[in-house]
Amino acid sequence: MKSHIRLKLKEHACFANAPHWQQLLQNKAQAVTNLHPEIDTFFTKYRLPVWVTQEYKPSGKDWNQEEIASGLNRVYRIILQQDVTVPDSLIQEMRKCKIVESVQVGAVGEAHLPTMQSAAMSMTTDMRSRQAIYLPEAHQFTQGTPEITVAVLDTGVSLHHPEFAHALLPGHDFVDIIDGTGKFLGDYLGADEIPEDEVGHGTHVAGIIAAQGESMPKGVAPNCKILPVRVLGAMQRGNKRVGAGLVDNINAGIKWAIDKGADVINMSLGIQHAGGGLPHQEVVDYAQRKGVTIIAASGNDGTEQLYYPGSLPYVIAVGATDEMGNIAPFSTYGKLDFVAPGTNIYSTYLNKEYAFSTGTSHASPFVAGAVALLKSYALKKKGIRLQDRQVKHLIQHTADKIDSRFKHRKAGFGKLNLIDALKLLDYKLNY
């Protein structure tokens, strides 16, 4: 695959019957080289032969109403047939076109993931974190149910870790990066069905959600299922590995998880907005229409910076607290809904090992697990599948406030209080 342009057209435009980009890679005979006369003119002007492909796959043979309403059918991946740099002037001209809603160059983005700490640390701080959200008390209500699935979109999951026995569903690897791959390691070519973690970050996150408690405290929702979705590859940054990938691949992972029936999606990642339309906007809108709750990390730079998808209105953005329950200094607050423990968290790691780590990446799965528990409890007690707005109401109105304000600048609605959220749900289910 060569360099590409991600293009979204407005609703009134005419659309080409183009193949999905993966289908094109498999069979060039399906190639379509024209999209719309107003768009084709730009590539003729710059003498850039292209292939026109669909960015998303429909969940069935044709686009359903939710996909069309979200605009997924209007997003195209325009692949350059030659190894050339896309001129900035081309993008600027296309943005002025009356039928173009958004356009950006496909590029590799580094997700802001914290460094893993494998050295032994005190378990006291980790247990204090779990007690801070009243997890032991919550587990007296429920530990989840296999009918509720949490998709973990991340660097993958260590598929043979003993903590995930009976918890993992068949997942998918969406990392497919050919252009700009100089610093990538391991598996970064070709999507497949093996979402094996090569960084450790996704494994750590998954353990916080659903570890079975073999050699660590049980996860927040140990009886729920984990759907592992690898959307970030491994890239060398100095002397460490970090997660990085294409926004396109992340989007594909979100859509796939929704179509596979995920009830909750955790995304302990964030990418800054670089212009030309908000990252993940269409596919997050699709999640909203399908009733899937998305939780994301707010970021780790301690500023008012905006990271996506957490900054999108529908997504729950989670910041971090430290061992003492105070707002962590690294916790980003540009758009924030809740805070949860995110300092020196003990969880699963590569090679069937365990590690401590710090960051909003590890606060987010506490909230994702909480959402899974709430949905589990309602399903088991009354056969009700909670709507996203109902879950958000429960967490919002039971969070421990930082001060008298309804929403705090650096803590959102407050600290996650899982036992009170479950008690409120129980009350509502009974009356």
C-alpha positions in Angstrom: 0.0 0.0 0.0 1.3 3.4 -0.9 0.6 6.9 0.5 -3.1 7.7 0.7 -5.6 10.5 1.2 -8.6 10.1 3.5 -11.5 11.9 1.9 -15.1 12.4 3.1 -17.7 13.8 0.7 -20.8 15.7 1.6 -24.2 14.0 1.5 -25.4 15.5 -1.8 -22.4 14.3 -3.9 -22.4 11.3 -6.2 -20.3 8.4 -5.2 -18.2 5.8 -7.0 -18.9 2.1 -6.6 -15.4 1.5 -5.3 -13.9 -1.6 -3.6 -12.7 -1.6 0.0 -9.0 -0.8 0.1 -8.1 -4.3 1.4 -10.0 -5.8 -1.6 -7.9 -3.7 -3.9 -4.7 -4.9 -2.4 -5.8 -8.5 -3.0 -7.1 -7.9 -6.6 -6.0 -4.9 -8.6 -8.5 -5.9 -11.3 -11.1 -4.3 -9.2 -9.3 -0.9 -9.4 -11.4 2.2 -9.7 -9.5 5.3 -10.8 -12.2 8.0 -10.8 -14.4 9.2 -8.0 -16.2 12.4 -9.0 -15.4 14.9 -11.8 -14.8 17.7 -9.2 -12.4 15.5 -7.3 -10.7 13.9 -10.3 -9.7 17.3 -11.6 -7.3 17.8 -8.7 -5.4 14.6 -9.4 -5.2 15.4 -13.1 -3.8 18.8 -12.3 -1.1 17.4 -10.1 -0.5 14.4 -12.4 -1.1 11.9 -9.6 -2.7 8.6 -10.8 -4.8 7.1 -8.0 -6.9 4.2 -7.0 -10.3 5.0 -5.4 -11.3 2.7 -2.5 -13.8 2.7 0.4 -12.4 3.3 3.8 -15.0 1.2 5.6 -16.7 -2.1 5.0 -20.5 -2.4 5.5 -21.6 -4.8 8.2 -23.7 -6.7 5.6 -23.9 -6.8 1.8 -25.1 -3.2 1.7 -24.8 -0.2 4.0 -27.4 -0.2 6.8 -29.2 2.9 8.1 -26.9 3.5 11.0 -23.8 3.4 8.7 -25.4 5.7 6.2 -26.5 8.1 8.9 -23.0 8.2 10.3 -21.5 8.9 6.9 -19.3 5.8 6.8 -20.4 5.2 3.2 -19.0 8.7 2.2 -15.5 8.1 3.4 -12.9 7.1 0.8 -9.2 6.1 0.9 -7.6 7.6 -2.2 -4.4 5.5 -2.8 -1.6 7.1 -4.8 -0.3 4.7 -7.5 3.2 6.2 -7.2 5.6 6.6 -4.3 5.4 10.4 -4.1 4.7 12.9 -1.3 1.2 14.4 -1.3 1.6 18.1 -2.0 0.2 20.4 0.8 -1.3 22.6 -1.9 -3.4 19.7 -3.2 -4.9 19.1 0.2 -5.6 22.8 0.7 -7.3 23.0 -2.6 -9.4 19.9 -2.0 -10.6 21.4 1.3 -12.1 24.3 -0.5 -14.1 22.0 -2.9 -17.9 22.4 -2.3 -18.5 18.6 -2.2 -15.7 17.8 0.3 -16.6 17.6 3.9 -13.1 16.7 5.2 -9.7 15.6 3.8 -6.4 14.6 5.3 -3.2 12.7 4.4 -2.9 9.3 5.9 0.0 9.3 8.3 1.5 7.3 11.1 0.6 8.7 14.4 2.3 7.8 17.7 -0.2 7.2 20.5 0.7 8.7 23.9 1.3 5.6 25.9 3.1 5.5 29.3 6.3 3.5 29.9 5.7 0.1 31.5 7.5 -0.5 34.8 8.4 -4.2 35.3 10.4 -3.7 38.5 8.7 -4.9 41.7 6.8 -2.2 43.6 4.6 -2.2 46.6 1.2 -3.9 46.2 -0.1 -1.6 48.8 -0.6 1.3 46.4 -2.3 -0.9 43.9 -4.8 -2.3 46.4 -5.5 1.2 47.6 -6.4 2.1 44.0 -8.9 -0.7 43.8 -10.4 0.2 47.2 -10.7 3.8 46.1 -13.4 2.9 43.6 -14.9 0.4 46.1 -14.2 -2.6 43.9 -14.3 -5.2 46.7 -17.8 -4.0 47.7 -18.9 -3.9 44.0 -17.8 -7.5 43.5 -20.4 -8.5 46.2 -23.0 -7.3 43.7 -21.6 -8.7 40.6 -18.3 -9.7 38.8 -19.9 -9.4 35.4 -21.4 -11.8 33.0 -20.0 -13.5 29.8 -22.9 -11.9 27.9 -21.2 -8.5 28.2 -18.2 -7.9 25.9 -15.5 -5.3 26.4 -13.4 -4.6 23.3 -9.8 -3.5 24.0 -8.5 -1.4 21.1 -4.8 -1.1 21.8 -1.4 -2.8 21.0 -3.1 -6.2 21.2 -3.3 -8.6 24.1 -0.9 -11.4 25.2 -3.2 -14.2 24.0 -1.7 -17.0 26.2 -1.5 -15.1 29.5 -3.1 -17.3 32.3 -5.1 -14.4 33.6 -7.2 -14.4 30.4 -8.2 -18.0 30.4 -11.9 -18.3 29.3 -12.1 -14.5 28.9 -10.7 -13.9 25.4 -12.9 -13.9 22.3 -11.4 -14.3 18.8 -10.0 -10.9 18.0 -8.4 -9.2 15.0 -5.2 -7.3 14.1 -5.8 -4.2 12.0 -2.2 -2.9 11.9 -1.3 -2.6 8.2 1.4 0.0 7.7 3.6 0.0 4.6 4.3 3.7 4.0 6.6 5.4 6.6 7.6 2.2 8.5 11.3 2.9 9.1 11.0 2.5 12.9 8.4 -0.2 13.2 9.2 -3.6 14.6 7.6 -7.0 14.5 4.3 -7.4 12.8 3.1 -4.3 11.1 2.2 -5.6 7.6 -1.1 -7.1 6.7 -4.3 -7.3 8.8 -4.9 -10.8 10.3 -6.7 -12.6 13.1 -3.9 -12.7 15.6 -3.9 -9.6 17.8 -0.7 -10.5 19.7 0.7 -7.7 21.8 4.3 -6.7 21.1 4.4 -3.7 23.5 2.7 -4.8 26.7 0.4 -1.8 26.9 -2.8 -3.5 25.7 -2.2 -6.6 27.8 -1.9 -4.4 30.9 -5.1 -2.6 30.1 -7.0 -5.9 29.5 -5.8 -7.2 32.9 -7.3 -4.2 34.7 -10.6 -5.0 33.1 -10.9 -8.8 33.3 -7.9 -10.5 35.0 -9.1 -13.8 36.6 -7.1 -13.2 39.8 -4.5 -15.9 39.4 -1.4 -13.9 40.5 -2.9 -10.4 40.8 -6.1 -8.9 42.1 -9.2 -9.7 40.0 -10.0 -7.3 37.3 -13.0 -5.0 37.5 -15.2 -7.3 35.5 -13.5 -10.7 35.5 -16.6 -12.6 34.3 -17.0 -10.4 31.2 -15.5 -11.2 27.9 -12.6 -9.4 26.3 -12.5 -8.8 22.5 -8.8 -8.0 21.7 -8.4 -5.6 18.8 -4.9 -4.7 17.7 -4.8 -1.2 16.2 -1.3 0.0 17.3 1.9 -1.6 16.1 5.3 -1.5 17.9 7.7 1.3 17.1 11.1 2.0 18.5 11.4 5.3 20.3 14.9 5.7 21.7 15.5 2.6 24.0 11.8 1.6 24.4 8.9 0.4 22.4 5.8 2.5 22.0 2.5 2.0 20.3 1.8 3.8 17.0 -0.5 3.3 14.0 -2.7 4.9 11.4 -5.9 6.6 12.4 -7.5 4.6 9.6 -6.6 1.4 11.2 -8.0 2.5 14.5 -11.2 3.5 12.8 -11.4 0.1 11.2 -10.9 -1.6 14.6 -13.7 0.5 16.1 -16.2 -0.4 13.4 -15.2 -4.1 13.5 -15.7 -4.2 17.3 -19.1 -2.6 17.0 -20.2 -5.0 14.3 -18.9 -8.0 16.4 -21.3 -7.0 19.2 -19.0 -5.2 21.7 -21.0 -3.6 24.5 -18.1 -1.4 25.7 -15.0 -0.2 23.9 -11.9 0.8 25.8 -9.3 3.0 24.0 -6.4 3.8 26.2 -4.8 5.9 23.5 -5.1 9.4 22.1 -3.9 11.3 19.0 -3.9 15.0 18.6 -6.0 16.7 16.0 -4.1 17.8 12.9 -6.9 19.5 11.0 -9.2 18.4 8.2 -12.0 16.9 10.2 -12.1 15.3 13.7 -10.4 11.9 14.1 -12.8 9.0 14.5 -15.9 11.2 14.3 -17.9 9.1 11.9 -17.2 5.8 13.5 -17.9 7.1 17.0 -21.2 8.4 15.7 -21.9 4.9 14.5 -21.1 3.5 18.0 -23.5 6.0 19.5 -26.3 4.9 17.1 -25.6 1.3 18.0 -25.6 1.9 21.7 -22.0 1.0 22.3 -20.2 2.9 25.1 -16.7 4.2 24.3 -14.2 5.0 27.1 -10.8 6.7 26.3 -7.8 8.0 28.1 -7.6 11.8 28.4 -3.8 12.0 27.9 -0.7 12.3 29.9 0.8 15.7 29.4 -1.0 17.4 32.3 -2.4 20.3 30.1 -5.6 21.3 28.4 -4.6 19.6 25.2 -7.2 17.7 23.3 -6.6 14.0 22.4 -9.0 11.9 20.2 -11.2 10.0 20.5 -11.5 11.1 24.2 -12.3 14.7 23.2 -15.3 13.7 21.1 -18.6 14.6 22.9 -20.0 11.1 23.0 -16.8 9.4 24.3 -16.2 9.2 28.1 -12.7 10.7 28.7 -11.0 9.5 31.8 -8.2 11.2 33.7 -6.0 9.8 36.5 -5.7 10.1 40.3 -2.5 9.2 42.3 -2.1 6.8 45.2 -3.6 9.3 47.6 -6.7 10.0 45.5 -5.5 13.3 44.3 -5.6 14.4 40.7 -2.4 13.2 39.1 -0.2 16.0 37.8 0.2 14.3 34.4 -3.6 13.9 33.8 -4.7 15.9 30.8 -7.9 17.9 31.2 -8.8 19.5 27.9 -12.0 17.5 27.9 -12.6 15.3 30.9 -15.6 13.3 32.3 -14.3 11.3 35.2 -11.0 10.4 37.0 -10.0 7.0 38.2 -6.9 5.4 39.7 -3.9 5.6 37.3 -0.7 5.6 39.3 1.4 2.4 39.9 -1.3 0.0 38.8 -0.4 -3.7 38.8 -1.6 -5.8 36.0 -0.8 -8.3 33.3 2.2 -8.0 31.0 4.1 -9.8 28.2 5.5 -13.3 28.5 2.9 -14.3 31.1 4.4 -11.7 33.5 3.1 -8.8 35.5 4.1 -5.1 35.7 3.3 -1.8 37.3 2.4 1.2 35.1 1.2 4.8 35.4 -0.9 6.9 33.2 -4.5 7.8 32.1 -4.2 4.7 29.9 -4.7 2.7 33.1 -7.4 4.8 34.6 -9.6 4.4 31.5 -10.0 0.5 31.9 -11.3 1.0 35.5 -14.2 3.0 34.0 -14.6 0.6 31.1 -14.8 -2.3 33.6 -17.3 -0.3 35.7 -19.5 0.2 32.7 -19.3 -3.5 31.9 -20.4 -4.3 35.5 -23.4 -2.0 35.4 -24.5 -3.5 32.1 -23.9 -7.0 33.5 -26.0 -6.4 36.6 -29.0 -5.0 34.7 -28.8 -7.8 32.2 -28.6 -10.6 34.9 -31.2 -9.1 37.3 -33.9 -7.8 34.9 -32.8 -8.9 31.4 -32.3 -5.3 30.5 -29.6 -4.0 28.2 -28.7 -0.6 29.6 -28.5 2.2 27.1 -25.3 4.3 26.9 -27.1 7.4 28.3 -28.3 5.4 31.3 -24.8 4.1 32.2 -23.4 7.6 32.0 -26.2 8.9 34.2 -25.4 6.3 36.9 -21.7 7.0 36.9 -22.1 10.8 36.7 -24.6 11.1 39.6 -22.6 8.8 42.0 -19.1 10.0 41.4 -17.3 11.4 44.4 -17.1 15.2 43.9 -13.8 17.1 44.2 -15.6 20.2 45.5 -19.1 21.8 45.3 -19.0 22.3 41.6 -21.1 20.0 39.4 -18.2 19.5 37.0 -14.6 20.2 38.0 -12.1 21.5 35.5 -9.5 18.8 36.2 -11.7 16.0 37.5 -14.9 16.2 35.4 -17.9 14.8 37.3 -15.5 13.4 39.9 -13.9 10.2 41.0 -15.4 6.9 40.0 -17.5 5.3 42.8 -18.5 1.9 41.6 -20.5 0.7 44.6 -22.7 3.8 44.7 -23.3 3.4 40.9 -24.4 -0.2 41.4 -26.6 0.7 44.4 -28.3 3.4 42.4 -28.8 1.0 39.5 -30.3 -1.6 41.9 -32.7 1.0 43.2 -33.8 2.0 39.7 -34.3 -1.6 38.7 -36.5 -2.3 41.7 -38.7 0.8 41.6 
